[in-house]
Amino acid sequence: MTGSENRKAFLGVRFDCCRVYVRIYKNKAGTAYVGHCPRCARRVVIPIGAGGSSDRFFVVR
């Protein structure tokens, strides 16, 4: 296994509420990326599915 295969898949998310950037990771079922703002605990869920986006970075407003 190479180093890139051993890494967890993530999305970069900037929370405008508190102006912070975090990585969010896939849930155990592999159906969505789930995370929260480390300051105010605002939750974000980005589903994984056909016809979705190929973007790796998002802004949560």
N, C-alpha and C positions, 0 to 999 in steps of 0.2 A: 504494500500500500504506500503510495506517495504522500507527501505532506499535504497536497491540495485535496486528496480524497479523504483525508482524516479530519478536515475542518468542518465545522457545523455551518450550514447555510444560514445566511442572515440578510436582513434588509437594513439600510440606514434610514433612520427617522429623525427629523428635526421637529420637536414640539414647540410651536410658536407660543404656547401658553407660558412657558418658563424659559424660552430661548435656550434649550439644551438639545444636544444630539446624542442619540443612543443607537445601539444595534438591537434589533428584535429578532428572535429565532423562531423556527418552526415548532409547532406544538407536537406532542408525542404521536398523534394520529397522522401528522403530515398534511393536514387539510388547510392550515392557515399559519400565518406569522402572527405572533401575539406578544405584546409588550405593554409597558406603561411608562409614563413620565416619572423620572426619579425624584422630582420635587413635589408635584401635586397629585401624583398617582393616576392621572388621566389614562384610561385604558385605550388601546388600539388593537383591532383585529383586522388583518388583511388576508382575505381568503385566497386560496390557491385553486385555480381551475382553468379550464379551456377558455380561450378568448380573453385571457387576462393581459396584464401588462408585463413587458420585459424590463421595466425600470427597476433599479436596485435601490434608489433613494427617494424618499417621500417627505412631504411636509404635512404635519397634522395641525389643523387650525381649529 
